[in-house]
Amino acid sequence: MRTAFKTGLTVVLCLALWPAIAGAAPPDPKGKLVYEDDFSDPTKSHLEDNLTATDYSRGFHAPGVYHLKDLKGNDTRWSLFPDKSYGEFSFQADVWDNSDDVSTGDISEGLAFRATDKSHFYAVLIDPRKGKYSVIKWDGGKSSDLVASADSALVKRKNEVNQLRVDGEGSAFTIYLNGDKLADFSDSSFTKGQIGFIASNVDAPNNHIHFDNSKIWTTEGAETTPSGLPNTGQAGDGALLVLAVVLALMLLGLGARLRRIAN
């Protein structure tokens, strides 16, 4: 009897603690989805496309991905969307190591955000070869750790696809990886800026990183439509409506005048 009671109590406790054990799904992004790109159209994103560059390769290729390829060791490169700048946002993308050799050397891949220019931004980096992650602040010519490199079982290894998401709200940031919370941090240095992709090569023979299925949500600049009014139309609709009312009134007046003349 006592054994059965203990077993039942254990089951109840496990069920109660299961959400904490399994990890809760991330909340829905705030705001609305304002951008989505699977990179099947290279002209949509306005990201830099230069696959044959000699400093580092960046651009689009089949089957519809954006890539960064560091051509030497001890090098970090990034590419920013030129026309997408946000303070309040959720930015999500699939990232993976597409190098020919995913076992030799150390690399990392991730997302850049709140870039005030090409050398001031935040970035979250994951290392699929060692199962680690970190958050850095790139401040001019130097970088500093906001979240020091740490191990995480959430990081999928080698050439597996990792879905990475960053939420920014004021000075607070939350990072999700593969449908679970990875980390959070606070910093108020950069309040608004561009977003993009980043890849780092420590000592690998090459570092060929793929990015795909990017999505951006934001609460900024949300369009509002007065209640009862359509949210579609074309230029000049208002002027046409006024003209129609004026013509109707003119016809009513003409009709009344004709009736007086007839009488």
Backbone bond lengths (Angstrom), bond angles and torsions (degrees), N, CA, C in turn:
res aa  C-N    CA-C-N  psi(-1)  N-CA   C-N-CA  omega(-1)  CA-C   N-CA-C  phi
1 M - - - 1.467 - - 1.526 110.46 -
2 R 1.370 114.21 -46.26 1.462 118.56 179.18 1.525 111.01 -63.77
3 T 1.335 117.22 -39.31 1.472 121.25 178.61 1.518 111.10 -62.44
4 A 1.318 117.42 -42.83 1.464 121.77 179.45 1.520 110.76 -63.90
5 F 1.350 115.71 -38.69 1.470 119.77 178.51 1.528 110.92 -64.00
6 K 1.352 116.58 -44.06 1.460 120.98 179.32 1.534 110.90 -62.43
7 T 1.337 114.46 -41.56 1.467 118.66 179.56 1.518 110.73 -63.20
8 G 1.329 116.08 -44.41 1.464 120.02 179.32 1.504 112.17 -63.63
9 L 1.348 117.18 -40.38 1.458 121.01 178.39 1.516 111.48 -64.41
10 T 1.333 116.48 -38.81 1.472 120.57 178.02 1.517 111.04 -62.90
11 V 1.337 116.34 -42.56 1.466 120.57 179.57 1.513 110.46 -63.06
12 V 1.355 116.89 -43.95 1.458 120.76 179.88 1.523 111.09 -61.70
13 L 1.335 117.24 -44.37 1.464 121.21 179.44 1.522 111.71 -64.11
14 C 1.315 116.63 -40.77 1.479 120.28 178.81 1.515 111.01 -62.96
15 L 1.348 116.49 -42.08 1.461 120.19 179.02 1.521 110.81 -65.54
16 A 1.335 116.27 -38.55 1.464 119.99 179.83 1.519 111.74 -67.11
17 L 1.324 115.88 -37.03 1.457 120.63 -177.07 1.517 113.29 -90.73
18 W 1.320 118.18 -3.36 1.473 121.06 -174.14 1.517 113.95 -56.68
19 P 1.372 120.83 -43.86 1.464 119.20 178.40 1.517 112.64 -56.70
20 A 1.345 117.06 -38.98 1.469 119.53 179.38 1.512 111.41 -71.78
21 I 1.365 116.11 -35.64 1.457 119.89 -179.46 1.527 111.13 -70.62
22 A 1.330 115.66 -46.21 1.470 120.61 -175.08 1.516 112.25 -78.44
23 G 1.358 116.91 -26.05 1.451 119.58 -176.87 1.515 110.69 90.28
24 A 1.320 116.44 123.77 1.459 120.78 -177.81 1.519 110.17 -77.23
25 A 1.326 115.47 149.56 1.456 120.47 177.10 1.525 108.90 -66.56
26 P 1.323 118.39 147.73 1.465 120.17 -179.82 1.518 110.86 -65.51
27 P 1.315 118.38 152.26 1.465 120.75 177.54 1.519 110.43 -68.55
28 D 1.314 115.78 159.01 1.458 119.53 175.29 1.524 109.37 -63.65
29 P 1.325 117.53 144.54 1.472 119.27 177.53 1.525 111.02 -60.80
30 K 1.326 116.11 145.70 1.451 120.63 176.86 1.525 110.20 -78.14
31 G 1.322 116.20 154.25 1.450 120.44 179.70 1.513 111.88 80.51
32 K 1.314 115.22 -158.84 1.461 119.67 -177.96 1.521 110.46 -118.76
33 L 1.316 114.55 157.19 1.459 121.31 177.93 1.526 108.19 -72.95
34 V 1.339 116.28 114.78 1.463 120.42 -176.12 1.520 112.61 -107.56
35 Y 1.324 116.76 -12.92 1.468 118.87 -179.77 1.520 109.34 -154.77
36 E 1.341 114.18 138.70 1.457 121.22 178.24 1.515 108.18 -148.34
37 D 1.336 117.42 133.11 1.460 119.79 -173.75 1.518 110.61 -150.52
38 D 1.342 115.57 125.09 1.467 120.49 173.79 1.528 110.78 -101.91
39 F 1.333 117.00 8.13 1.465 125.09 175.67 1.528 113.62 61.29
40 S 1.316 115.87 24.24 1.472 118.94 172.68 1.531 110.33 -75.44
41 D 1.327 116.58 -22.08 1.464 122.03 175.95 1.525 108.08 -113.83
42 P 1.325 118.52 105.56 1.468 121.46 -175.93 1.529 114.27 -64.74
43 T 1.336 117.67 -15.78 1.464 120.04 -176.56 1.524 112.91 -90.03
44 K 1.309 117.76 -9.24 1.465 120.96 -172.30 1.523 112.96 -72.33
45 S 1.311 118.19 -45.26 1.465 121.82 -170.00 1.522 113.85 -81.94
46 H 1.327 118.10 -23.55 1.467 124.15 -173.35 1.526 112.84 65.02
47 L 1.331 117.05 16.62 1.458 120.12 172.29 1.527 109.36 -67.04
48 E 1.313 116.27 152.55 1.461 120.50 -179.11 1.526 110.54 -65.44
49 D 1.311 116.07 135.21 1.464 122.31 -177.74 1.522 108.71 -122.79
50 N 1.327 115.48 102.09 1.459 120.18 -178.63 1.526 108.47 -150.99
51 L 1.316 115.40 78.67 1.463 121.03 -175.16 1.523 112.58 -69.81
52 T 1.326 117.95 -22.55 1.463 120.80 -175.45 1.535 112.15 -102.22
53 A 1.316 117.83 11.77 1.466 120.78 179.53 1.528 110.37 -60.26
54 T 1.314 116.95 146.71 1.471 120.98 -177.21 1.521 112.93 -92.21
55 D 1.355 118.73 -14.14 1.464 120.02 177.00 1.535 110.29 -84.12
56 Y 1.330 117.08 -50.03 1.459 122.71 171.09 1.527 107.52 -161.61
57 S 1.312 116.85 146.46 1.454 122.01 -176.43 1.526 109.77 -88.36
58 R 1.333 115.77 132.67 1.465 120.66 177.02 1.522 108.41 -145.77
59 G 1.319 115.88 140.09 1.451 118.24 179.81 1.510 113.34 153.60
60 F 1.330 114.73 -165.29 1.458 122.91 -172.61 1.522 110.54 -109.68
61 H 1.324 115.28 146.71 1.458 119.02 170.17 1.523 109.38 -159.08
62 A 1.323 115.32 167.79 1.464 120.90 -179.61 1.518 109.19 -61.93
63 P 1.336 117.17 146.58 1.481 128.22 9.55 1.522 113.13 -96.47
64 G 1.320 118.88 37.90 1.449 122.40 -178.20 1.506 111.33 103.94
65 V 1.341 117.15 60.94 1.465 121.72 178.39 1.526 108.37 -136.54
66 Y 1.334 114.78 159.80 1.455 120.82 168.43 1.519 107.20 -105.46
67 H 1.328 117.22 141.17 1.459 118.00 -178.33 1.516 112.79 -131.82
68 L 1.325 114.14 152.78 1.462 123.02 168.38 1.517 106.69 -123.28
69 K 1.305 115.77 132.09 1.459 120.19 -178.13 1.524 108.93 -132.12
70 D 1.340 115.92 106.71 1.459 120.68 176.27 1.523 109.28 -75.47
71 L 1.314 116.62 128.17 1.453 121.08 -173.95 1.526 113.40 -93.83
72 K 1.324 117.28 -0.78 1.462 120.60 178.08 1.530 109.22 -151.48
73 G 1.324 115.55 165.47 1.447 120.72 -179.96 1.519 112.84 -77.65
74 N 1.328 115.70 166.25 1.455 122.70 179.21 1.532 110.92 53.79
75 D 1.326 115.05 48.93 1.461 120.41 -175.41 1.529 109.34 -141.35
76 T 1.314 116.03 137.41 1.469 122.06 176.54 1.516 108.50 -126.62
77 R 1.332 115.65 130.48 1.461 120.75 -177.42 1.521 109.57 -132.97
78 W 1.335 115.12 154.48 1.457 119.34 179.92 1.515 110.20 -146.44
79 S 1.321 115.10 162.76 1.455 122.12 178.44 1.523 107.91 -139.00
80 L 1.340 117.11 126.64 1.456 122.61 -173.98 1.518 111.62 -110.54
81 F 1.334 116.07 142.67 1.464 120.61 171.74 1.525 107.44 -66.70
82 P 1.342 118.68 121.61 1.466 119.99 -172.80 1.527 114.01 -71.70
83 D 1.325 118.48 -22.09 1.463 120.87 -173.66 1.529 113.11 -121.13
84 K 1.339 116.24 26.03 1.461 119.75 -179.50 1.521 109.17 -131.31
85 S 1.327 115.18 102.51 1.460 121.75 -176.64 1.522 108.76 -130.03
86 Y 1.336 116.13 128.12 1.456 120.37 -174.43 1.518 111.21 -142.17
87 G 1.336 115.07 152.51 1.440 121.92 169.57 1.517 110.68 -103.83
88 E 1.344 115.67 -45.32 1.463 121.93 177.76 1.535 106.87 -106.98
89 F 1.325 117.27 119.85 1.461 118.58 -171.80 1.519 111.42 -163.09
90 S 1.334 114.47 163.83 1.459 123.89 161.39 1.525 106.03 -128.15
91 F 1.305 116.31 128.12 1.474 122.33 -177.20 1.513 107.77 -125.45
92 Q 1.325 115.67 122.90 1.461 121.10 -176.08 1.527 110.65 -131.27
93 A 1.318 116.75 144.35 1.459 121.67 176.63 1.521 109.89 -159.93
94 D 1.323 115.14 157.03 1.461 121.89 171.52 1.522 108.21 -90.39
95 V 1.333 116.83 134.52 1.464 121.25 179.44 1.519 109.07 -133.79
96 W 1.330 117.05 144.36 1.458 119.46 175.67 1.522 111.57 -159.16
97 D 1.318 114.14 156.74 1.460 122.87 -179.60 1.520 108.62 -85.20
98 N 1.318 116.21 111.35 1.462 121.13 -179.21 1.531 111.62 -107.01
99 S 1.326 116.08 22.83 1.462 120.07 179.36 1.525 110.59 -66.15
100 D 1.332 116.10 153.27 1.468 120.06 177.69 1.522 111.10 -61.77
101 D 1.322 115.84 -36.92 1.461 121.44 179.41 1.525 108.10 -121.21
102 V 1.344 117.28 111.38 1.461 121.20 -177.32 1.527 111.81 -101.07
103 S 1.330 116.38 13.57 1.463 120.43 -177.36 1.519 113.88 -113.23
104 T 1.330 117.04 -20.50 1.458 120.70 -174.60 1.516 110.94 -102.90
105 G 1.330 116.07 124.62 1.456 120.06 177.65 1.516 113.01 85.10
106 D 1.322 114.37 176.51 1.461 122.04 -174.95 1.525 110.21 -119.61
107 I 1.339 115.95 135.93 1.469 121.71 -179.92 1.528 108.20 -141.44
108 S 1.330 116.39 172.39 1.459 120.90 171.10 1.521 109.52 -152.31
109 E 1.334 115.05 162.07 1.465 122.05 -174.15 1.523 108.45 -147.42
110 G 1.336 117.32 153.00 1.453 116.40 179.50 1.511 114.71 174.26
111 L 1.344 113.94 -158.43 1.452 122.73 -174.98 1.519 110.54 -119.07
112 A 1.330 115.78 139.19 1.463 122.47 173.68 1.523 108.47 -107.03
113 F 1.343 116.84 147.64 1.464 119.27 -176.70 1.525 110.33 -157.36
114 R 1.341 114.86 160.82 1.462 123.55 -176.09 1.534 111.95 54.68
115 A 1.326 116.65 41.26 1.470 120.87 -179.71 1.525 109.40 -78.98
116 T 1.327 117.00 114.80 1.462 120.45 177.27 1.524 111.42 -81.24
117 D 1.325 116.42 -22.61 1.456 123.61 170.86 1.526 106.46 -160.09
118 K 1.330 116.95 -166.37 1.466 119.12 -174.07 1.524 113.92 -76.65
119 S 1.324 117.78 -0.38 1.462 118.21 -179.58 1.526 113.40 -137.66
120 H 1.336 117.48 16.41 1.460 121.86 176.27 1.522 108.63 -134.91
121 F 1.330 116.37 106.92 1.466 120.58 -177.83 1.523 109.90 -168.91
122 Y 1.320 114.93 172.57 1.458 122.34 170.49 1.524 108.53 -103.22
123 A 1.321 115.89 157.88 1.463 120.04 175.95 1.520 110.04 -152.25
124 V 1.322 116.08 140.06 1.455 121.68 170.26 1.521 106.98 -106.60
125 L 1.329 116.16 130.65 1.459 122.49 -176.64 1.520 109.75 -123.03
126 I 1.319 115.79 137.34 1.460 120.09 172.65 1.522 108.51 -120.78
127 D 1.316 114.95 145.13 1.461 122.32 -179.85 1.533 108.11 -112.28
128 P 1.354 117.41 100.65 1.463 119.64 -176.27 1.529 113.67 -74.42
129 R 1.327 117.59 -9.00 1.464 120.02 179.68 1.527 111.58 -88.87
130 K 1.325 116.60 -28.48 1.458 120.17 179.53 1.528 113.52 -114.20
131 G 1.345 116.58 -5.42 1.449 119.85 179.63 1.515 113.45 71.13
132 K 1.335 116.86 38.45 1.454 121.72 -177.81 1.526 111.32 -121.01
133 Y 1.328 115.63 167.63 1.463 121.66 175.20 1.523 108.99 -147.01
134 S 1.334 116.09 162.44 1.463 121.86 176.10 1.518 108.90 -159.31
135 V 1.321 115.92 163.57 1.463 122.58 173.29 1.515 107.61 -125.60
136 I 1.327 116.44 129.65 1.457 120.40 -178.22 1.523 110.90 -123.44
137 K 1.306 114.95 155.49 1.465 121.72 169.24 1.511 107.76 -112.92
138 W 1.318 115.45 118.30 1.464 120.38 178.43 1.524 107.45 -93.06
139 D 1.307 116.78 113.77 1.455 122.34 -173.22 1.514 109.31 -123.50
140 G 1.320 115.28 88.61 1.457 120.35 -175.85 1.513 110.78 71.43
141 G 1.303 116.93 -122.89 1.458 120.28 -177.42 1.504 115.00 -91.64
142 K 1.327 118.71 8.25 1.462 119.88 -178.38 1.528 110.16 -136.33
143 S 1.322 115.42 157.31 1.457 121.06 178.19 1.527 109.36 -123.32
144 S 1.329 115.27 151.08 1.455 121.21 176.65 1.522 109.15 -136.21
145 D 1.324 115.79 151.34 1.462 121.26 -178.71 1.518 110.58 -82.20
146 L 1.339 115.93 124.87 1.457 121.57 168.69 1.521 110.37 -93.07
147 V 1.325 115.49 -32.29 1.467 122.93 168.77 1.515 105.95 -130.97
148 A 1.316 117.01 113.95 1.464 120.47 -177.41 1.518 111.20 -65.04
149 S 1.318 116.26 153.42 1.461 121.82 -179.37 1.521 110.85 -53.59
150 A 1.333 115.64 129.84 1.461 120.95 -176.93 1.522 109.90 -144.99
151 D 1.313 115.70 154.83 1.458 121.05 177.06 1.528 110.38 -76.22
152 S 1.339 116.06 148.55 1.457 120.80 173.56 1.521 109.77 -151.78
153 A 1.334 114.81 131.46 1.462 120.04 177.22 1.520 111.21 -72.47
154 L 1.341 117.92 -10.52 1.464 120.85 179.11 1.523 112.45 -74.24
155 V 1.331 116.70 -21.54 1.466 120.34 -177.50 1.524 109.64 -74.42
156 K 1.339 116.00 118.67 1.461 120.10 174.74 1.527 108.54 -75.50
157 R 1.310 116.06 144.85 1.455 120.27 -166.35 1.524 113.44 -96.95
158 K 1.329 113.27 156.34 1.462 124.75 175.54 1.528 111.50 55.05
159 N 1.348 118.83 -119.47 1.466 119.55 -173.75 1.521 113.49 -97.23
160 E 1.337 118.14 18.45 1.456 120.51 175.92 1.526 110.40 -73.94
161 V 1.338 116.45 153.48 1.462 121.95 -179.02 1.522 109.94 -81.18
162 N 1.324 116.61 128.78 1.458 123.10 173.56 1.525 109.12 -109.44
163 Q 1.337 116.07 127.76 1.469 120.16 176.13 1.527 107.91 -95.47
164 L 1.312 115.22 116.29 1.455 122.22 -173.36 1.523 109.67 -114.18
165 R 1.336 116.25 135.55 1.469 121.33 179.89 1.522 109.44 -137.43
166 V 1.331 115.44 138.50 1.459 122.04 176.58 1.523 108.64 -124.97
167 D 1.335 116.78 129.70 1.460 122.52 173.46 1.517 108.50 -108.65
168 G 1.334 117.05 129.34 1.453 121.60 176.95 1.513 110.92 -120.98
169 E 1.322 116.39 126.53 1.466 121.83 179.22 1.522 108.17 -143.37
170 G 1.332 116.00 105.53 1.453 119.48 -174.18 1.523 110.02 64.02
171 S 1.324 116.63 -129.80 1.460 121.02 178.80 1.522 112.80 -93.30
172 A 1.343 117.12 4.25 1.468 121.55 -177.17 1.522 110.43 -103.61
173 F 1.324 115.77 136.51 1.460 122.17 -179.79 1.531 109.46 -131.98
174 T 1.330 114.94 141.52 1.456 121.04 175.55 1.514 108.65 -128.48
175 I 1.317 116.21 136.71 1.465 121.96 -178.10 1.520 108.93 -115.55
176 Y 1.337 115.12 132.13 1.458 121.56 176.89 1.524 108.61 -119.14
177 L 1.320 115.31 142.83 1.455 120.93 179.05 1.522 109.38 -135.06
178 N 1.325 114.62 122.38 1.468 121.15 177.49 1.525 112.32 52.60
179 G 1.338 114.93 44.37 1.450 120.26 173.78 1.503 115.66 80.44
180 D 1.332 118.88 16.13 1.459 121.44 178.93 1.519 108.96 -143.47
181 K 1.333 116.54 155.82 1.453 120.51 -179.62 1.526 110.08 -71.56
182 L 1.325 115.58 130.11 1.458 121.26 179.74 1.522 111.74 -99.44
183 A 1.340 116.76 -46.97 1.464 120.38 -176.74 1.519 109.58 -168.33
184 D 1.312 116.20 167.75 1.460 121.34 168.74 1.527 108.88 -141.60
185 F 1.320 115.90 159.64 1.462 120.86 179.69 1.515 108.93 -157.90
186 S 1.319 116.32 167.01 1.460 122.07 178.63 1.523 109.41 -130.75
187 D 1.322 115.88 140.04 1.459 122.05 174.53 1.523 107.67 -166.60
188 S 1.314 117.25 140.80 1.466 120.88 -175.80 1.524 112.98 -115.80
189 S 1.326 117.51 16.08 1.472 120.30 -177.07 1.519 112.39 -66.18
190 F 1.326 116.81 -43.84 1.460 121.51 -176.37 1.534 108.16 -119.24
191 T 1.321 116.98 116.28 1.457 120.92 -174.04 1.528 112.91 -93.82
192 K 1.316 117.05 -20.91 1.459 120.77 179.93 1.516 108.85 -160.21
193 G 1.334 116.53 145.84 1.452 118.48 178.52 1.509 113.33 175.97
194 Q 1.312 114.50 -177.80 1.465 121.82 -176.94 1.526 111.21 -74.08
195 I 1.323 114.42 163.44 1.454 121.88 176.11 1.522 108.48 -121.94
196 G 1.328 115.73 162.45 1.457 118.56 179.72 1.514 112.18 177.74
197 F 1.326 115.47 -160.57 1.460 122.76 -174.55 1.529 109.79 -117.18
198 I 1.333 115.43 153.39 1.456 120.85 -178.27 1.526 110.25 -142.91
199 A 1.327 116.74 144.52 1.467 122.54 177.79 1.518 108.76 -142.29
200 S 1.321 115.33 141.09 1.461 120.42 -178.23 1.522 110.12 -130.53
201 N 1.316 116.19 137.16 1.450 122.27 177.57 1.529 108.32 -118.87
202 V 1.330 116.09 117.56 1.460 120.25 178.59 1.525 110.16 -85.25
203 D 1.318 116.13 -63.94 1.465 119.30 -177.15 1.523 112.68 -148.45
204 A 1.341 117.87 26.71 1.463 121.31 179.05 1.526 110.15 -82.81
205 P 1.335 117.61 154.46 1.469 120.32 176.58 1.521 112.22 -58.51
206 N 1.327 116.31 -34.76 1.464 121.67 173.03 1.520 107.71 -157.43
207 N 1.306 115.43 163.73 1.461 120.79 -179.36 1.517 107.48 -138.27
208 H 1.308 116.56 101.68 1.455 122.40 -175.76 1.524 107.90 -115.98
209 I 1.349 116.60 102.81 1.456 122.05 -173.30 1.528 110.18 -108.29
210 H 1.338 115.43 135.29 1.458 121.87 176.98 1.521 110.88 -105.48
211 F 1.351 114.87 146.01 1.463 122.89 176.10 1.528 108.15 -131.42
212 D 1.323 116.05 140.93 1.457 119.19 -178.02 1.530 110.03 -157.10
213 N 1.332 114.39 165.66 1.474 123.21 172.78 1.529 112.12 51.83
214 S 1.328 115.46 52.79 1.456 120.05 179.22 1.522 110.52 -79.65
215 K 1.341 115.52 142.68 1.461 121.97 178.45 1.527 108.73 -139.33
216 I 1.334 115.71 144.01 1.456 121.59 178.63 1.530 108.85 -132.22
217 W 1.321 114.58 128.76 1.469 121.55 172.11 1.523 107.91 -117.06
218 T 1.339 116.81 148.21 1.454 119.52 176.40 1.520 110.52 -154.83
219 T 1.334 115.41 153.73 1.458 121.48 172.90 1.518 110.67 -95.75
220 E 1.320 117.71 -3.02 1.462 121.58 -176.66 1.519 111.05 -83.16
221 G 1.316 115.75 140.22 1.448 120.34 174.38 1.509 114.28 63.14
222 A 1.337 117.32 26.81 1.462 120.13 -179.46 1.522 109.62 -66.50
223 E 1.310 116.13 131.51 1.455 120.82 179.28 1.525 109.59 -77.15
224 T 1.326 115.84 137.77 1.449 120.30 176.68 1.521 108.88 -121.15
225 T 1.310 117.05 142.34 1.452 122.90 -179.77 1.519 109.03 -119.41
226 P 1.351 118.94 125.00 1.464 120.04 178.77 1.523 111.07 -54.58
227 S 1.325 116.08 144.72 1.461 121.41 -177.88 1.516 110.74 -57.30
228 G 1.330 115.99 133.65 1.455 121.01 176.25 1.508 114.61 88.97
229 L 1.335 118.17 -8.14 1.453 121.12 -179.78 1.523 110.06 -101.00
230 P 1.322 118.54 145.18 1.463 120.52 179.39 1.515 111.00 -69.31
231 N 1.328 116.21 151.90 1.463 119.79 177.83 1.518 111.39 -101.48
232 T 1.319 117.05 14.96 1.461 121.33 173.97 1.513 108.05 -130.54
233 G 1.299 116.92 161.93 1.457 121.55 179.69 1.506 109.75 164.11
234 Q 1.311 117.23 -166.97 1.449 120.96 178.57 1.508 108.71 -143.86
235 A 1.301 116.18 162.08 1.455 120.81 -178.15 1.511 109.60 -59.24
236 G 1.353 118.25 134.84 1.451 122.40 176.84 1.510 113.86 95.94
237 D 1.340 120.29 -3.36 1.453 121.26 -179.92 1.525 111.71 -59.15
238 G 1.333 117.37 -40.80 1.456 120.37 -178.68 1.520 111.35 -64.79
239 A 1.339 117.26 -42.42 1.463 120.90 179.84 1.522 110.86 -64.12
240 L 1.330 117.41 -38.38 1.464 120.56 179.21 1.521 111.29 -64.95
241 L 1.343 116.68 -37.44 1.458 120.33 179.65 1.524 110.45 -65.36
242 V 1.331 117.87 -44.28 1.460 121.91 178.56 1.514 110.46 -61.05
243 L 1.332 116.82 -42.78 1.457 121.37 -179.96 1.517 110.75 -62.27
244 A 1.331 117.14 -40.93 1.456 121.18 180.00 1.529 110.79 -63.98
245 V 1.335 117.93 -40.85 1.463 121.26 178.71 1.524 110.68 -64.29
246 V 1.350 115.86 -44.11 1.466 119.91 179.59 1.517 110.90 -61.10
247 L 1.325 118.30 -44.49 1.465 121.67 179.19 1.515 111.08 -62.41
248 A 1.333 117.07 -40.29 1.459 120.38 179.65 1.523 110.97 -62.74
249 L 1.347 116.52 -42.81 1.461 119.64 178.91 1.523 111.20 -65.21
250 M 1.337 116.45 -38.51 1.456 120.04 178.82 1.517 110.98 -63.94
251 L 1.327 116.87 -40.16 1.463 120.37 179.69 1.523 111.24 -67.15
252 L 1.328 116.50 -38.44 1.462 119.84 177.23 1.528 110.95 -62.88
253 G 1.341 116.59 -42.12 1.452 120.62 178.85 1.519 111.73 -65.54
254 L 1.339 116.18 -40.38 1.465 120.06 178.73 1.515 110.45 -64.21
255 G 1.333 117.37 -40.02 1.458 121.14 179.22 1.513 111.64 -63.08
256 A 1.323 117.61 -41.28 1.465 121.28 179.97 1.520 110.25 -65.48
257 R 1.352 117.18 -39.98 1.465 120.75 179.76 1.517 110.90 -64.91
258 L 1.327 117.86 -41.92 1.450 121.43 179.31 1.535 111.49 -63.62
259 R 1.324 116.85 -36.53 1.469 119.54 178.56 1.512 111.15 -67.08
260 R 1.367 118.17 -36.35 1.445 120.79 178.33 1.518 110.41 -66.79
261 I 1.344 116.44 -41.64 1.467 119.48 -179.86 1.523 110.19 -63.44
262 A 1.340 115.86 -40.18 1.485 119.48 -178.77 1.523 111.10 -65.87
263 N 1.320 116.81 -32.35 1.460 118.78 -178.87 1.534 110.81 -81.01
